[in-house]
């Protein structure tokens, strides 16, 4: 029984599968933060562009 528990602890200590999953989660979180930051920086410009396009469409669609 004792050797089985020791073997399980050793296998758990050598197992890197969980560490890899955590590393991927950290990378995904960093990428998400970067995307959100980039979108926030161009939000006003993008909003102005859509408003201008909408105004042009409305002006040119009037009979």
C-alpha positions, 0 to 999 in steps of 0.5 A, spaced: 500 500 500 505 504 501 509 503 495 503 504 491 501 511 494 509 513 493 508 511 486 502 515 485 505 521 488 511 520 484 507 520 477 503 526 480 509 530 481 512 528 474 505 529 470 506 535 466 499 535 462 496 539 467 501 545 467 501 545 459 493 546 460 494 552 465 500 555 460 495 555 454 489 558 459 494 563 461 496 565 453 489 565 451 487 570 457 493 574 455 491 574 448 483 576 450 486 582 454 490 584 448 484 583 443 479 587 448 485 593 449 486 593 441 478 594 440 477 599 445 483 603 442 479 603 435 472 603 438 471 611 437 473 611 430 470 605 428 463 607 431 464 614 427 465 610 421 459 606 421 455 612 423 458 616 417 456 610 412 449 610 415 448 617 414 450 616 407 446 610 406 440 614 409 441 620 405 442 617 398 436 612 399 431 618 400 427 618 394 
